[in-house]
């Protein structure tokens, strides 16, 4: 709900994620959250592209559906 507002910047959104993570006991900055998310998106794309190619063995990833 908070993320649908046009007033929030990407940096501000990641800082909000960081605050929620800190409430749960995880000390991580907004920048680190952003970097982790970008890395996960990149890994997802690599696995998805690999699995779509004919003849390749299927790769699995714990976050991949």
HTML snippet that shows the backbone in 3Dmol.js (N, CA, C, O; Angstrom):
<script src="https://3Dmol.org/build/3Dmol-min.js"></script>
<div id="view" style="width:600px;height:400px;position:relative"></div>
<script>
const pdb = `
ATOM      1  N   UNK A   1       0.831  -1.188   0.000  1.00  0.00           N
ATOM      2  CA  UNK A   1       0.000   0.000   0.000  1.00  0.00           C
ATOM      3  C   UNK A   1       0.878   1.256   0.000  1.00  0.00           C
ATOM      4  O   UNK A   1       0.623   2.192  -0.757  1.00  0.00           O
ATOM      5  N   UNK A   2       1.905   1.274   0.844  1.00  0.00           N
ATOM      6  CA  UNK A   2       2.788   2.432   0.914  1.00  0.00           C
ATOM      7  C   UNK A   2       3.566   2.628  -0.376  1.00  0.00           C
ATOM      8  O   UNK A   2       3.919   3.754  -0.726  1.00  0.00           O
ATOM      9  N   UNK A   3       3.837   1.533  -1.086  1.00  0.00           N
ATOM     10  CA  UNK A   3       4.675   1.597  -2.272  1.00  0.00           C
ATOM     11  C   UNK A   3       3.920   2.114  -3.493  1.00  0.00           C
ATOM     12  O   UNK A   3       4.546   2.476  -4.488  1.00  0.00           O
ATOM     13  N   UNK A   4       2.597   2.156  -3.440  1.00  0.00           N
ATOM     14  CA  UNK A   4       1.813   2.614  -4.584  1.00  0.00           C
ATOM     15  C   UNK A   4       1.760   4.129  -4.695  1.00  0.00           C
ATOM     16  O   UNK A   4       1.358   4.659  -5.730  1.00  0.00           O
ATOM     17  N   UNK A   5       2.157   4.823  -3.655  1.00  0.00           N
ATOM     18  CA  UNK A   5       2.151   6.276  -3.664  1.00  0.00           C
ATOM     19  C   UNK A   5       3.251   6.785  -4.588  1.00  0.00           C
ATOM     20  O   UNK A   5       4.372   6.278  -4.551  1.00  0.00           O
ATOM     21  N   UNK A   6       2.951   7.762  -5.402  1.00  0.00           N
ATOM     22  CA  UNK A   6       3.935   8.326  -6.315  1.00  0.00           C
ATOM     23  C   UNK A   6       4.969   9.184  -5.620  1.00  0.00           C
ATOM     24  O   UNK A   6       5.935   9.607  -6.255  1.00  0.00           O
ATOM     25  N   UNK A   7       4.800   9.453  -4.344  1.00  0.00           N
ATOM     26  CA  UNK A   7       5.704  10.336  -3.608  1.00  0.00           C
ATOM     27  C   UNK A   7       6.973   9.629  -3.143  1.00  0.00           C
ATOM     28  O   UNK A   7       7.969  10.287  -2.842  1.00  0.00           O
ATOM     29  N   UNK A   8       6.950   8.307  -3.082  1.00  0.00           N
ATOM     30  CA  UNK A   8       8.106   7.565  -2.584  1.00  0.00           C
ATOM     31  C   UNK A   8       9.149   7.369  -3.672  1.00  0.00           C
ATOM     32  O   UNK A   8       8.825   7.059  -4.819  1.00  0.00           O
ATOM     33  N   UNK A   9      10.411   7.557  -3.289  1.00  0.00           N
ATOM     34  CA  UNK A   9      11.505   7.249  -4.196  1.00  0.00           C
ATOM     35  C   UNK A   9      11.925   5.809  -3.938  1.00  0.00           C
ATOM     36  O   UNK A   9      11.556   5.218  -2.923  1.00  0.00           O
ATOM     37  N   UNK A  10      12.688   5.256  -4.853  1.00  0.00           N
ATOM     38  CA  UNK A  10      13.163   3.884  -4.687  1.00  0.00           C
ATOM     39  C   UNK A  10      14.002   3.784  -3.413  1.00  0.00           C
ATOM     40  O   UNK A  10      13.851   2.841  -2.637  1.00  0.00           O
ATOM     41  N   UNK A  11      14.881   4.758  -3.205  1.00  0.00           N
ATOM     42  CA  UNK A  11      15.738   4.757  -2.018  1.00  0.00           C
ATOM     43  C   UNK A  11      14.889   4.778  -0.746  1.00  0.00           C
ATOM     44  O   UNK A  11      15.173   4.055   0.210  1.00  0.00           O
ATOM     45  N   UNK A  12      13.869   5.594  -0.743  1.00  0.00           N
ATOM     46  CA  UNK A  12      12.996   5.701   0.430  1.00  0.00           C
ATOM     47  C   UNK A  12      12.273   4.376   0.689  1.00  0.00           C
ATOM     48  O   UNK A  12      12.121   3.959   1.837  1.00  0.00           O
ATOM     49  N   UNK A  13      11.834   3.726  -0.376  1.00  0.00           N
ATOM     50  CA  UNK A  13      11.152   2.433  -0.231  1.00  0.00           C
ATOM     51  C   UNK A  13      12.083   1.396   0.381  1.00  0.00           C
ATOM     52  O   UNK A  13      11.676   0.650   1.271  1.00  0.00           O
ATOM     53  N   UNK A  14      13.338   1.339  -0.088  1.00  0.00           N
ATOM     54  CA  UNK A  14      14.289   0.370   0.467  1.00  0.00           C
ATOM     55  C   UNK A  14      14.626   0.704   1.914  1.00  0.00           C
ATOM     56  O   UNK A  14      14.891  -0.201   2.705  1.00  0.00           O
ATOM     57  N   UNK A  15      14.622   1.976   2.275  1.00  0.00           N
ATOM     58  CA  UNK A  15      14.845   2.347   3.676  1.00  0.00           C
ATOM     59  C   UNK A  15      13.685   1.855   4.541  1.00  0.00           C
ATOM     60  O   UNK A  15      13.896   1.442   5.682  1.00  0.00           O
ATOM     61  N   UNK A  16      12.473   1.897   4.012  1.00  0.00           N
ATOM     62  CA  UNK A  16      11.315   1.359   4.742  1.00  0.00           C
ATOM     63  C   UNK A  16      11.443  -0.147   4.926  1.00  0.00           C
ATOM     64  O   UNK A  16      11.127  -0.674   5.993  1.00  0.00           O
ATOM     65  N   UNK A  17      11.904  -0.838   3.892  1.00  0.00           N
ATOM     66  CA  UNK A  17      12.134  -2.281   4.001  1.00  0.00           C
ATOM     67  C   UNK A  17      13.176  -2.542   5.079  1.00  0.00           C
ATOM     68  O   UNK A  17      13.020  -3.453   5.893  1.00  0.00           O
ATOM     69  N   UNK A  18      14.240  -1.743   5.085  1.00  0.00           N
ATOM     70  CA  UNK A  18      15.309  -1.885   6.077  1.00  0.00           C
ATOM     71  C   UNK A  18      14.774  -1.705   7.503  1.00  0.00           C
ATOM     72  O   UNK A  18      15.142  -2.455   8.408  1.00  0.00           O
ATOM     73  N   UNK A  19      13.920  -0.724   7.691  1.00  0.00           N
ATOM     74  CA  UNK A  19      13.339  -0.485   9.022  1.00  0.00           C
ATOM     75  C   UNK A  19      12.530  -1.687   9.492  1.00  0.00           C
ATOM     76  O   UNK A  19      12.616  -2.086  10.653  1.00  0.00           O
ATOM     77  N   UNK A  20      11.741  -2.265   8.580  1.00  0.00           N
ATOM     78  CA  UNK A  20      10.944  -3.442   8.931  1.00  0.00           C
ATOM     79  C   UNK A  20      11.840  -4.638   9.247  1.00  0.00           C
ATOM     80  O   UNK A  20      11.547  -5.411  10.158  1.00  0.00           O
ATOM     81  N   UNK A  21      12.922  -4.790   8.501  1.00  0.00           N
ATOM     82  CA  UNK A  21      13.869  -5.881   8.759  1.00  0.00           C
ATOM     83  C   UNK A  21      14.517  -5.703  10.131  1.00  0.00           C
ATOM     84  O   UNK A  21      14.713  -6.677  10.859  1.00  0.00           O
ATOM     85  N   UNK A  22      14.848  -4.467  10.482  1.00  0.00           N
ATOM     86  CA  UNK A  22      15.459  -4.194  11.789  1.00  0.00           C
ATOM     87  C   UNK A  22      14.490  -4.518  12.920  1.00  0.00           C
ATOM     88  O   UNK A  22      14.908  -4.981  13.981  1.00  0.00           O
ATOM     89  N   UNK A  23      13.198  -4.279  12.702  1.00  0.00           N
ATOM     90  CA  UNK A  23      12.192  -4.632  13.708  1.00  0.00           C
ATOM     91  C   UNK A  23      12.168  -6.138  13.954  1.00  0.00           C
ATOM     92  O   UNK A  23      11.843  -6.595  15.050  1.00  0.00           O
ATOM     93  N   UNK A  24      12.520  -6.909  12.909  1.00  0.00           N
ATOM     94  CA  UNK A  24      12.541  -8.369  13.016  1.00  0.00           C
ATOM     95  C   UNK A  24      13.896  -8.893  13.469  1.00  0.00           C
ATOM     96  O   UNK A  24      14.108 -10.105  13.528  1.00  0.00           O
ATOM     97  N   UNK A  25      14.820  -7.979  13.790  1.00  0.00           N
ATOM     98  CA  UNK A  25      16.115  -8.402  14.310  1.00  0.00           C
ATOM     99  C   UNK A  25      17.215  -8.557  13.277  1.00  0.00           C
ATOM    100  O   UNK A  25      18.270  -9.111  13.587  1.00  0.00           O
ATOM    101  N   UNK A  26      16.998  -8.082  12.059  1.00  0.00           N
ATOM    102  CA  UNK A  26      18.006  -8.175  11.002  1.00  0.00           C
ATOM    103  C   UNK A  26      18.586  -6.790  10.759  1.00  0.00           C
ATOM    104  O   UNK A  26      17.878  -5.889  10.308  1.00  0.00           O
ATOM    105  N   UNK A  27      19.861  -6.617  11.053  1.00  0.00           N
ATOM    106  CA  UNK A  27      20.509  -5.316  10.887  1.00  0.00           C
ATOM    107  C   UNK A  27      21.057  -5.200   9.465  1.00  0.00           C
ATOM    108  O   UNK A  27      22.165  -5.651   9.175  1.00  0.00           O
ATOM    109  N   UNK A  28      20.272  -4.594   8.591  1.00  0.00           N
ATOM    110  CA  UNK A  28      20.666  -4.453   7.186  1.00  0.00           C
ATOM    111  C   UNK A  28      20.196  -3.092   6.673  1.00  0.00           C
ATOM    112  O   UNK A  28      19.101  -2.637   7.001  1.00  0.00           O
ATOM    113  N   UNK A  29      21.032  -2.459   5.874  1.00  0.00           N
ATOM    114  CA  UNK A  29      20.708  -1.129   5.361  1.00  0.00           C
ATOM    115  C   UNK A  29      19.788  -1.229   4.147  1.00  0.00           C
ATOM    116  O   UNK A  29      19.634  -2.293   3.549  1.00  0.00           O
ATOM    117  N   UNK A  30      19.190  -0.113   3.805  1.00  0.00           N
ATOM    118  CA  UNK A  30      18.345  -0.061   2.623  1.00  0.00           C
ATOM    119  C   UNK A  30      19.138  -0.355   1.360  1.00  0.00           C
ATOM    120  O   UNK A  30      18.644  -1.012   0.443  1.00  0.00           O
ATOM    121  N   UNK A  31      20.370   0.135   1.319  1.00  0.00           N
ATOM    122  CA  UNK A  31      21.225  -0.102   0.154  1.00  0.00           C
ATOM    123  C   UNK A  31      21.522  -1.592   0.001  1.00  0.00           C
ATOM    124  O   UNK A  31      21.492  -2.124  -1.109  1.00  0.00           O
ATOM    125  N   UNK A  32      21.809  -2.265   1.119  1.00  0.00           N
ATOM    126  CA  UNK A  32      22.084  -3.708   1.075  1.00  0.00           C
ATOM    127  C   UNK A  32      20.843  -4.480   0.631  1.00  0.00           C
ATOM    128  O   UNK A  32      20.959  -5.458  -0.107  1.00  0.00           O
ATOM    129  N   UNK A  33      19.662  -4.055   1.068  1.00  0.00           N
ATOM    130  CA  UNK A  33      18.409  -4.697   0.636  1.00  0.00           C
ATOM    131  C   UNK A  33      18.261  -4.575  -0.874  1.00  0.00           C
ATOM    132  O   UNK A  33      17.900  -5.540  -1.549  1.00  0.00           O
ATOM    133  N   UNK A  34      18.537  -3.405  -1.394  1.00  0.00           N
ATOM    134  CA  UNK A  34      18.427  -3.161  -2.828  1.00  0.00           C
ATOM    135  C   UNK A  34      19.409  -4.031  -3.604  1.00  0.00           C
ATOM    136  O   UNK A  34      19.044  -4.632  -4.614  1.00  0.00           O
ATOM    137  N   UNK A  35      20.651  -4.099  -3.138  1.00  0.00           N
ATOM    138  CA  UNK A  35      21.676  -4.905  -3.796  1.00  0.00           C
ATOM    139  C   UNK A  35      21.279  -6.381  -3.788  1.00  0.00           C
ATOM    140  O   UNK A  35      21.425  -7.070  -4.797  1.00  0.00           O
ATOM    141  N   UNK A  36      20.779  -6.864  -2.655  1.00  0.00           N
ATOM    142  CA  UNK A  36      20.359  -8.264  -2.545  1.00  0.00           C
ATOM    143  C   UNK A  36      19.214  -8.560  -3.511  1.00  0.00           C
ATOM    144  O   UNK A  36      19.216  -9.591  -4.183  1.00  0.00           O
ATOM    145  N   UNK A  37      18.249  -7.666  -3.580  1.00  0.00           N
ATOM    146  CA  UNK A  37      17.113  -7.861  -4.468  1.00  0.00           C
ATOM    147  C   UNK A  37      17.558  -7.882  -5.930  1.00  0.00           C
ATOM    148  O   UNK A  37      17.097  -8.718  -6.707  1.00  0.00           O
ATOM    149  N   UNK A  38      18.450  -6.969  -6.304  1.00  0.00           N
ATOM    150  CA  UNK A  38      18.959  -6.935  -7.681  1.00  0.00           C
ATOM    151  C   UNK A  38      19.698  -8.228  -8.019  1.00  0.00           C
ATOM    152  O   UNK A  38      19.556  -8.753  -9.124  1.00  0.00           O
ATOM    153  N   UNK A  39      20.486  -8.742  -7.075  1.00  0.00           N
ATOM    154  CA  UNK A  39      21.217  -9.996  -7.293  1.00  0.00           C
ATOM    155  C   UNK A  39      20.249 -11.163  -7.463  1.00  0.00           C
ATOM    156  O   UNK A  39      20.472 -12.041  -8.296  1.00  0.00           O
ATOM    157  N   UNK A  40      19.180 -11.171  -6.677  1.00  0.00           N
ATOM    158  CA  UNK A  40      18.188 -12.242  -6.788  1.00  0.00           C
ATOM    159  C   UNK A  40      17.459 -12.170  -8.133  1.00  0.00           C
ATOM    160  O   UNK A  40      17.187 -13.204  -8.743  1.00  0.00           O
ATOM    161  N   UNK A  41      17.143 -10.964  -8.596  1.00  0.00           N
ATOM    162  CA  UNK A  41      16.510 -10.809  -9.905  1.00  0.00           C
ATOM    163  C   UNK A  41      17.428 -11.303 -11.016  1.00  0.00           C
ATOM    164  O   UNK A  41      16.984 -11.960 -11.958  1.00  0.00           O
ATOM    165  N   UNK A  42      18.708 -10.980 -10.895  1.00  0.00           N
ATOM    166  CA  UNK A  42      19.688 -11.404 -11.898  1.00  0.00           C
ATOM    167  C   UNK A  42      19.800 -12.932 -11.934  1.00  0.00           C
ATOM    168  O   UNK A  42      19.816 -13.532 -13.008  1.00  0.00           O
ATOM    169  N   UNK A  43      19.877 -13.559 -10.746  1.00  0.00           N
ATOM    170  CA  UNK A  43      19.959 -15.017 -10.664  1.00  0.00           C
ATOM    171  C   UNK A  43      18.705 -15.658 -11.248  1.00  0.00           C
ATOM    172  O   UNK A  43      18.798 -16.644 -11.981  1.00  0.00           O
ATOM    173  N   UNK A  44      17.553 -15.116 -10.936  1.00  0.00           N
ATOM    174  CA  UNK A  44      16.286 -15.622 -11.473  1.00  0.00           C
ATOM    175  C   UNK A  44      16.308 -15.607 -12.998  1.00  0.00           C
ATOM    176  O   UNK A  44      15.940 -16.590 -13.642  1.00  0.00           O
ATOM    177  N   UNK A  45      16.740 -14.488 -13.570  1.00  0.00           N
ATOM    178  CA  UNK A  45      16.768 -14.365 -15.029  1.00  0.00           C
ATOM    179  C   UNK A  45      17.740 -15.362 -15.650  1.00  0.00           C
ATOM    180  O   UNK A  45      17.426 -15.974 -16.671  1.00  0.00           O
ATOM    181  N   UNK A  46      18.912 -15.532 -15.049  1.00  0.00           N
ATOM    182  CA  UNK A  46      19.899 -16.477 -15.580  1.00  0.00           C
ATOM    183  C   UNK A  46      19.325 -17.893 -15.583  1.00  0.00           C
ATOM    184  O   UNK A  46      19.448 -18.612 -16.575  1.00  0.00           O
ATOM    185  N   UNK A  47      18.701 -18.292 -14.479  1.00  0.00           N
ATOM    186  CA  UNK A  47      18.137 -19.645 -14.381  1.00  0.00           C
ATOM    187  C   UNK A  47      16.970 -19.814 -15.348  1.00  0.00           C
ATOM    188  O   UNK A  47      16.860 -20.837 -16.023  1.00  0.00           O
ATOM    189  N   UNK A  48      16.103 -18.811 -15.413  1.00  0.00           N
ATOM    190  CA  UNK A  48      14.952 -18.891 -16.312  1.00  0.00           C
ATOM    191  C   UNK A  48      15.412 -19.014 -17.765  1.00  0.00           C
ATOM    192  O   UNK A  48      14.895 -19.848 -18.507  1.00  0.00           O
ATOM    193  N   UNK A  49      16.374 -18.195 -18.175  1.00  0.00           N
ATOM    194  CA  UNK A  49      16.889 -18.254 -19.543  1.00  0.00           C
ATOM    195  C   UNK A  49      17.552 -19.600 -19.823  1.00  0.00           C
ATOM    196  O   UNK A  49      17.377 -20.170 -20.900  1.00  0.00           O
ATOM    197  N   UNK A  50      18.306 -20.103 -18.861  1.00  0.00           N
ATOM    198  CA  UNK A  50      18.972 -21.398 -19.016  1.00  0.00           C
ATOM    199  C   UNK A  50      17.944 -22.514 -19.203  1.00  0.00           C
ATOM    200  O   UNK A  50      18.103 -23.369 -20.075  1.00  0.00           O
ATOM    201  N   UNK A  51      16.895 -22.504 -18.385  1.00  0.00           N
ATOM    202  CA  UNK A  51      15.886 -23.566 -18.433  1.00  0.00           C
ATOM    203  C   UNK A  51      15.044 -23.521 -19.709  1.00  0.00           C
ATOM    204  O   UNK A  51      14.460 -24.534 -20.096  1.00  0.00           O
ATOM    205  N   UNK A  52      14.975 -22.379 -20.355  1.00  0.00           N
ATOM    206  CA  UNK A  52      14.183 -22.264 -21.579  1.00  0.00           C
ATOM    207  C   UNK A  52      14.937 -22.756 -22.811  1.00  0.00           C
ATOM    208  O   UNK A  52      14.331 -22.980 -23.859  1.00  0.00           O
ATOM    209  N   UNK A  53      16.253 -22.926 -22.695  1.00  0.00           N
ATOM    210  CA  UNK A  53      17.038 -23.380 -23.842  1.00  0.00           C
ATOM    211  C   UNK A  53      16.915 -24.893 -23.989  1.00  0.00           C
ATOM    212  O   UNK A  53      17.019 -25.636 -23.014  1.00  0.00           O
ATOM    213  N   UNK A  54      16.700 -25.321 -25.189  1.00  0.00           N
ATOM    214  CA  UNK A  54      16.552 -26.740 -25.489  1.00  0.00           C
ATOM    215  C   UNK A  54      17.859 -27.486 -25.229  1.00  0.00           C
ATOM    216  O   UNK A  54      18.938 -27.014 -25.586  1.00  0.00           O
ATOM    217  N   UNK A  55      17.746 -28.652 -24.607  1.00  0.00           N
ATOM    218  CA  UNK A  55      18.912 -29.499 -24.364  1.00  0.00           C
ATOM    219  C   UNK A  55      19.626 -29.250 -23.056  1.00  0.00           C
ATOM    220  O   UNK A  55      20.498 -30.032 -22.678  1.00  0.00           O
ATOM    221  N   UNK A  56      19.284 -28.181 -22.353  1.00  0.00           N
ATOM    222  CA  UNK A  56      19.923 -27.896 -21.066  1.00  0.00           C
ATOM    223  C   UNK A  56      19.238 -28.671 -19.947  1.00  0.00           C
ATOM    224  O   UNK A  56      18.022 -28.865 -19.966  1.00  0.00           O
ATOM    225  N   UNK A  57      20.021 -29.105 -18.985  1.00  0.00           N
ATOM    226  CA  UNK A  57      19.443 -29.697 -17.783  1.00  0.00           C
ATOM    227  C   UNK A  57      18.743 -28.599 -17.000  1.00  0.00           C
ATOM    228  O   UNK A  57      19.189 -27.451 -17.001  1.00  0.00           O
ATOM    229  N   UNK A  58      17.651 -28.943 -16.335  1.00  0.00           N
ATOM    230  CA  UNK A  58      16.899 -27.960 -15.562  1.00  0.00           C
ATOM    231  C   UNK A  58      17.672 -27.567 -14.314  1.00  0.00           C
ATOM    232  O   UNK A  58      18.096 -28.421 -13.535  1.00  0.00           O
ATOM    233  N   UNK A  59      17.848 -26.273 -14.135  1.00  0.00           N
ATOM    234  CA  UNK A  59      18.475 -25.757 -12.917  1.00  0.00           C
ATOM    235  C   UNK A  59      17.379 -25.450 -11.915  1.00  0.00           C
ATOM    236  O   UNK A  59      16.282 -25.025 -12.278  1.00  0.00           O
ATOM    237  N   UNK A  60      17.694 -25.672 -10.653  1.00  0.00           N
ATOM    238  CA  UNK A  60      16.744 -25.377  -9.576  1.00  0.00           C
ATOM    239  C   UNK A  60      17.361 -24.339  -8.651  1.00  0.00           C
ATOM    240  O   UNK A  60      18.580 -24.206  -8.551  1.00  0.00           O
ATOM    241  N   UNK A  61      16.484 -23.612  -7.982  1.00  0.00           N
ATOM    242  CA  UNK A  61      16.900 -22.584  -7.035  1.00  0.00           C
ATOM    243  C   UNK A  61      15.826 -22.528  -5.971  1.00  0.00           C
ATOM    244  O   UNK A  61      14.640 -22.614  -6.289  1.00  0.00           O
ATOM    245  N   UNK A  62      16.213 -22.387  -4.718  1.00  0.00           N
ATOM    246  CA  UNK A  62      15.229 -22.446  -3.633  1.00  0.00           C
ATOM    247  C   UNK A  62      14.163 -21.358  -3.729  1.00  0.00           C
ATOM    248  O   UNK A  62      13.068 -21.534  -3.194  1.00  0.00           O
ATOM    249  N   UNK A  63      14.451 -20.239  -4.395  1.00  0.00           N
ATOM    250  CA  UNK A  63      13.480 -19.151  -4.515  1.00  0.00           C
ATOM    251  C   UNK A  63      12.745 -19.184  -5.843  1.00  0.00           C
ATOM    252  O   UNK A  63      11.926 -18.309  -6.120  1.00  0.00           O
ATOM    253  N   UNK A  64      13.028 -20.181  -6.665  1.00  0.00           N
ATOM    254  CA  UNK A  64      12.477 -20.276  -8.010  1.00  0.00           C
ATOM    255  C   UNK A  64      11.257 -21.178  -8.005  1.00  0.00           C
ATOM    256  O   UNK A  64      11.310 -22.296  -7.491  1.00  0.00           O
ATOM    257  N   UNK A  65      10.159 -20.702  -8.573  1.00  0.00           N
ATOM    258  CA  UNK A  65       8.940 -21.513  -8.646  1.00  0.00           C
ATOM    259  C   UNK A  65       8.911 -22.290  -9.931  1.00  0.00           C
ATOM    260  O   UNK A  65       7.964 -23.035 -10.182  1.00  0.00           O
TER     261      UNK A  65
END
`;
const viewer = $3Dmol.createViewer("view");
viewer.addModel(pdb, "pdb");
viewer.setStyle({}, {cartoon: {color: "spectrum"}});
viewer.zoomTo();
viewer.render();
</script>
